[in-house]
Amino acid sequence: MALVLPFKAVRPHQKFVSQVAALPYDVMTREEAQKAVSGNALSFMHVEKSEIDVPNGTKSDDNLIYQTAKRNFIDMLVKGILIQDESPCFYVYKQKMGSQIQTGIVGLMNAAEYDAGKIKKHELTRKDKEEDRIRHVDTVNAQTGPVFISYRERQNLNKIVSGITAGTPEYDFTAEDGVSHTVWVVADAKQIEEIKKEFSAVDALYIADGHHRAAAATTIARTRRAHDQSGNTSNEYEAVLAVFFPHTQLKVMDYNRAVKDLNGLTPEQFIEKISSSFTVSTNFTARAPQKLHDFGMYLGGEWYKITIKEGMYDANDPVASLDAAILQDRLLYPVLGIKDPRVDDRIKFIGGIRGMDELEKLVDKDGFAVAFSVYPTTMEQIIKVADAGAIMPPKSTWFEPKLRSGIFTHKLD
């Protein structure tokens, strides 16, 4: 049973939505974000990644950053760039990137259900990143970006969403990167109750992306609850902003790797060493693997296909059978000496959206010795890991298209 509720969203005035909507704060560096918002004072990046508006040299944890986010958010409300709905609503959010279409329901999930394990995760969070989001949300007093949630598809929810999307949208625009965004407001009381009822029959919710947002929101809920003497369990801070997608619609892209050196080996010695665990084939013109347990390898200006040999991993273990785990356990650690990829600066992770040409560039021009292309993790694999209460290796998933920030914000009072 999942508790999913409507809310009074803070969202852009219709005429400003395309200028306000911004990529998530954690997909760009400060410099990239400054360049992206140049000439656009309305971008929600000024709230989500407010370090772009503070002086150079400001420490990353300086309170000025969080106060700037609060000031920018209030300023957008005062100027009418952002408005707030008067009654709680659900929202249907459709994204289209090329042939990929995903349509989700925007609402609130319950922080206590996260603590109880009903909202399942598959990644560890980093303390520094979690602390950043805690301070941001607490200072702004609002959740400024949604958690990306999946659930096992329900046909009744599909029918409800189809009926809503047959109507006139509130927003419909295409961003600079070519991704289209369409939003419908669900204010009808009957439809709201139907959505709530359908979600109440969902066994579990799965965090696809946004683990730090979810962890931060629930930490704030616990803290505020401890200081609240009212006994009210329906406070806004008890809820977490999310977009809920059926698992069949989501596209997980590959998350590739490049390593700076061969750990003292020559290319010939390196290939000989990995051949004990992998079958190595030359002339791999596809560059990207076409099925699970195959990998592309770019070394010395040539592409190879490497395939893990049978018996070299536990096929019944939901984590050990992941390609990211196989590559780490059978090659990156034992051959290249990368024990902890979270902290080793010899390894670089490359989102699949950048393509195979980026891997070639890293090796041919940027000083890396070898690059690996990895078959995308499937949603079924993610669900199995989460259901087992296990954690995936770092950088196992890359979701596209990304949810835009600024279209929906949840105030905590």
C-alpha positions in Angstrom: 0.0 0.0 0.0 1.5 3.3 -1.1 0.2 6.7 0.2 0.3 9.1 -2.7 -1.4 12.5 -2.2 -2.2 15.6 -4.1 -0.8 19.0 -3.2 -0.9 22.7 -3.9 2.0 23.0 -6.3 4.1 26.2 -6.6 4.6 26.3 -10.4 5.4 28.8 -13.2 2.9 31.1 -14.6 1.9 29.6 -18.0 3.8 32.3 -20.0 7.0 31.7 -18.1 7.2 27.9 -17.9 9.8 27.4 -20.7 12.1 29.9 -19.2 11.7 28.7 -15.6 12.1 24.9 -16.3 15.7 23.8 -15.6 17.8 20.6 -15.6 18.4 19.1 -12.2 21.1 20.8 -10.0 23.4 17.8 -10.0 23.9 17.2 -13.8 26.0 20.3 -14.3 29.0 21.9 -12.7 28.7 25.5 -11.4 30.5 26.8 -14.6 28.2 24.8 -16.9 25.1 26.0 -15.1 26.3 29.7 -15.2 26.7 29.3 -19.0 23.4 27.5 -19.4 21.4 30.3 -17.6 23.3 33.2 -19.2 20.7 35.8 -20.3 17.8 33.9 -18.5 17.1 35.5 -15.1 13.9 33.3 -14.8 15.7 30.0 -14.8 14.9 27.9 -11.8 18.6 27.1 -11.7 18.9 30.3 -9.7 17.0 28.5 -6.9 18.2 24.9 -7.4 21.8 25.7 -7.9 22.2 29.1 -6.3 26.0 28.9 -6.1 25.9 30.4 -9.6 24.8 33.7 -8.1 27.4 34.0 -5.3 30.9 35.4 -5.7 33.7 33.2 -7.0 35.7 31.6 -4.3 32.7 31.1 -2.0 33.0 27.8 -0.1 30.6 25.1 -1.3 28.9 24.9 2.2 28.7 28.7 2.8 25.3 29.7 4.2 25.2 32.5 1.6 24.4 29.9 -1.1 21.3 28.7 0.7 20.1 32.2 1.7 20.5 33.2 -2.0 18.3 30.3 -3.0 15.7 31.4 -0.5 15.8 35.0 -1.7 15.6 34.0 -5.4 12.6 31.7 -4.7 10.7 34.4 -2.8 11.5 36.9 -5.5 10.0 34.7 -8.2 6.8 34.3 -6.1 6.5 38.0 -5.4 7.0 38.9 -9.1 4.3 36.4 -10.1 6.7 34.2 -12.1 5.7 31.4 -9.8 2.1 30.9 -8.6 0.5 28.4 -6.2 -2.6 26.4 -6.8 -5.4 27.2 -4.3 -6.4 23.5 -3.7 -4.5 20.2 -3.7 -4.2 18.7 -7.2 -2.4 15.9 -8.9 -0.5 16.7 -12.1 0.3 14.5 -15.1 3.7 15.1 -16.6 4.7 13.8 -20.0 8.2 13.9 -21.5 9.2 13.0 -25.0 12.9 12.6 -26.1 13.0 11.2 -29.6 11.1 8.0 -29.5 11.2 7.7 -25.7 7.9 8.8 -24.1 7.2 8.6 -20.3 4.1 9.9 -18.6 4.0 10.2 -14.8 1.8 11.5 -12.0 3.2 14.3 -9.9 2.2 14.1 -6.2 3.5 13.5 -2.7 4.7 10.4 -1.0 5.1 9.9 2.7 8.4 10.3 4.5 7.4 7.7 7.2 6.9 5.1 4.4 10.5 5.8 3.2 11.7 5.2 6.8 9.6 2.0 6.9 11.2 0.7 3.7 8.1 0.9 1.6 9.8 3.4 -0.7 12.8 1.3 -1.9 16.2 2.4 -2.9 19.1 0.9 -4.7 21.9 3.4 -4.2 23.9 4.6 -1.2 23.9 8.4 -0.6 26.9 10.5 0.1 26.9 12.4 3.4 28.1 15.7 1.8 25.5 15.6 -1.0 22.8 14.7 1.4 23.7 17.5 3.8 23.7 20.0 0.9 20.1 19.1 0.0 19.0 19.1 3.7 20.3 22.7 4.1 18.9 23.8 0.8 15.4 22.4 1.4 15.3 23.5 5.0 16.4 27.1 4.2 14.1 27.6 1.2 11.4 25.8 3.1 10.4 23.9 0.0 11.3 20.8 -2.0 12.4 22.4 -5.2 12.9 19.3 -7.3 11.0 16.0 -7.4 12.2 12.5 -6.7 12.0 10.2 -9.8 9.9 7.2 -8.7 8.8 4.0 -10.5 6.1 1.5 -9.6 5.0 -1.8 -11.2 2.6 -0.8 -14.0 -1.1 -0.8 -13.2 -3.6 -0.8 -16.1 -6.2 1.1 -14.2 -3.7 4.0 -13.6 -2.8 3.9 -17.3 -6.5 4.3 -18.2 -6.9 7.2 -15.8 -3.8 9.0 -17.2 -4.9 8.4 -20.8 -8.2 10.1 -20.0 -6.5 13.1 -18.5 -4.0 13.5 -21.3 -6.9 13.6 -23.8 -7.7 17.0 -22.4 -6.1 20.4 -22.8 -2.7 20.7 -21.2 -1.6 23.5 -18.9 1.9 23.5 -20.2 3.3 22.3 -23.5 6.8 23.3 -24.6 10.1 22.0 -26.0 13.3 22.7 -24.2 16.6 23.7 -25.9 17.8 20.1 -25.8 14.8 19.0 -27.9 12.9 17.3 -25.0 9.2 18.2 -25.0 7.4 18.7 -21.7 3.6 18.6 -21.3 1.6 19.0 -18.1 -2.0 18.5 -17.2 -3.5 19.8 -13.9 -5.8 17.2 -12.2 -8.2 19.2 -10.0 -11.3 17.0 -10.4 -12.2 15.5 -7.0 -13.3 12.2 -8.5 -10.1 11.7 -10.5 -8.0 12.6 -7.5 -9.7 10.0 -5.4 -9.3 7.4 -8.2 -5.6 8.1 -8.3 -5.2 7.8 -4.6 -7.2 4.6 -4.5 -5.1 3.0 -7.3 -1.8 3.9 -5.5 -3.2 2.4 -2.3 -3.0 -1.0 -4.0 0.6 -0.5 -5.1 2.9 -2.8 -3.0 6.1 -0.7 -3.3 7.5 2.5 -4.8 11.1 2.4 -6.2 13.5 5.3 -6.4 14.8 5.5 -9.9 16.7 8.7 -9.4 16.9 11.3 -6.7 18.2 9.3 -3.7 19.7 12.4 -2.1 16.5 14.4 -2.5 14.5 11.6 -0.8 17.0 11.1 2.0 17.2 14.8 2.7 13.4 15.3 2.7 12.9 12.4 5.2 15.7 13.7 7.4 13.9 17.1 7.5 10.6 15.4 8.3 12.2 13.5 11.3 13.8 16.7 12.6 10.7 18.9 12.3 8.5 16.1 13.7 10.7 15.9 16.8 10.3 19.6 17.5 6.6 19.8 16.6 4.3 19.6 19.7 1.1 19.7 17.8 0.9 15.9 17.1 -0.4 16.6 13.6 0.7 13.9 11.2 -0.4 15.6 8.1 2.1 18.5 8.1 3.5 19.4 4.7 7.0 18.5 5.9 5.9 14.8 6.2 5.5 14.6 2.4 8.1 14.2 -0.3 7.6 15.6 -3.8 7.8 13.0 -6.5 6.9 12.0 -10.1 5.5 8.4 -10.3 6.1 6.5 -13.5 5.0 2.9 -14.5 8.2 0.8 -14.8 7.5 -0.2 -18.4 7.9 3.3 -19.6 11.3 4.2 -18.2 14.5 4.1 -20.2 17.7 3.3 -18.4 20.8 4.3 -20.5 24.2 2.9 -20.3 26.7 4.2 -17.7 30.2 3.8 -19.1 33.7 3.8 -17.6 37.2 5.1 -18.6 40.4 4.4 -16.7 43.5 6.5 -16.9 46.2 3.8 -16.9 46.6 0.0 -17.2 48.0 -0.4 -13.7 51.6 -0.9 -15.0 50.6 -3.4 -17.7 51.3 -3.2 -21.4 48.2 -3.5 -23.6 49.2 -7.1 -24.5 49.7 -8.1 -20.8 46.3 -6.4 -19.9 44.4 -8.4 -22.6 46.1 -11.6 -21.5 45.1 -11.0 -17.9 41.4 -10.2 -18.6 41.2 -13.3 -20.9 41.0 -15.6 -17.8 37.5 -14.1 -17.0 36.4 -12.7 -20.4 36.3 -13.9 -24.0 38.0 -11.2 -26.0 36.9 -10.5 -29.6 38.5 -8.0 -32.0 36.9 -5.7 -34.6 33.9 -4.8 -32.5 32.3 -2.3 -35.0 29.1 -1.9 -32.9 31.1 -0.3 -30.1 28.2 -0.6 -27.7 27.1 -4.0 -26.3 23.9 -5.4 -27.6 23.1 -7.7 -24.7 23.7 -8.3 -21.0 27.1 -9.5 -20.0 28.8 -8.2 -23.2 31.0 -5.1 -22.9 32.7 -2.9 -25.4 36.4 -2.1 -24.8 38.3 0.7 -26.5 42.0 0.3 -26.2 44.9 1.5 -28.3 42.6 3.0 -31.0 40.7 -0.3 -31.4 37.3 -1.6 -30.2 37.0 -5.1 -28.7 34.0 -7.0 -27.4 34.6 -8.8 -24.1 32.1 -11.3 -22.8 32.2 -12.6 -19.2 32.7 -16.4 -19.2 30.1 -18.7 -17.6 30.7 -19.5 -14.0 32.6 -16.3 -13.3 29.7 -14.6 -11.5 26.7 -15.7 -9.4 23.7 -15.6 -11.8 21.3 -15.9 -8.8 22.6 -12.9 -7.0 20.7 -9.7 -8.1 23.8 -7.5 -7.4 26.7 -9.8 -8.5 24.9 -10.5 -11.8 24.7 -6.8 -12.7 27.1 -5.9 -15.5 28.5 -3.0 -13.5 29.3 -5.4 -10.7 30.8 -8.0 -13.1 33.1 -5.3 -14.7 34.1 -4.1 -11.2 34.6 -7.5 -9.6 36.3 -9.3 -12.5 38.3 -6.5 -14.2 38.5 -3.0 -12.7 39.5 -4.3 -9.2 41.6 -7.4 -9.8 43.3 -6.3 -13.0 43.4 -2.4 -12.8 43.5 -2.1 -9.1 40.4 0.1 -8.7 39.2 -1.1 -5.3 36.6 1.6 -4.5 35.3 3.4 -7.7 33.5 6.0 -5.5 36.8 7.6 -4.5 39.4 6.4 -7.0 40.4 9.3 -9.2 41.8 7.0 -11.9 38.3 6.1 -13.1 35.7 8.4 -14.8 32.0 7.6 -15.3 30.4 8.7 -18.6 26.6 8.8 -19.0 25.3 7.0 -22.1 23.8 10.2 -23.4 27.3 11.2 -24.5 27.7 8.3 -26.8 30.6 6.1 -27.9 32.4 9.0 -29.5 33.0 10.4 -26.0 34.8 7.2 -25.0 37.0 7.3 -28.0 37.8 11.0 -27.3 38.8 10.2 -23.7 41.3 7.6 -24.9 42.5 9.2 -28.1 42.9 12.8 -26.8 42.3 13.1 -23.1 44.9 10.8 -21.7 42.9 7.8 -20.6 44.2 4.3 -21.4 41.1 2.3 -21.8 37.3 2.8 -21.9 34.4 0.4 -21.4 30.9 0.5 -22.8 28.3 -1.2 -20.6 24.9 -2.6 -21.5 22.1 -0.7 -19.7 20.7 -2.0 -16.5 17.1 -3.0 -16.9 14.2 -1.9 -14.7 13.6 -5.5 -13.7 17.2 -5.7 -12.4 16.7 -2.5 -10.4 13.5 -3.7 -8.9 15.1 -7.1 -7.9 18.0 -5.3 -6.2 15.6 -3.0 -4.3 13.3 -5.8 -3.3 16.3 -7.7 -1.9 17.2 -4.6 0.2 20.6 -4.6 -1.6 22.7 -1.7 -3.1 23.8 -1.5 -6.7 27.4 -0.6 -7.6 28.0 3.2 -8.1 27.0 4.7 -11.4 24.9 1.7 -12.5 22.0 3.7 -13.9 21.5 6.8 -16.1 17.9 7.8 -16.8 16.9 10.0 -19.7 15.1 12.3 -20.1 15.8 14.1 -16.9 12.9 15.6 -14.8 13.0 19.3 -15.0 13.1 21.4 -11.9 11.0 24.4 -11.4 7.8 23.1 -13.0 6.6 21.7 -9.6 7.7 22.9 -6.1 6.3 21.7 -2.8 6.3 24.2 0.1 6.8 22.8 3.6 4.1 24.9 5.3 
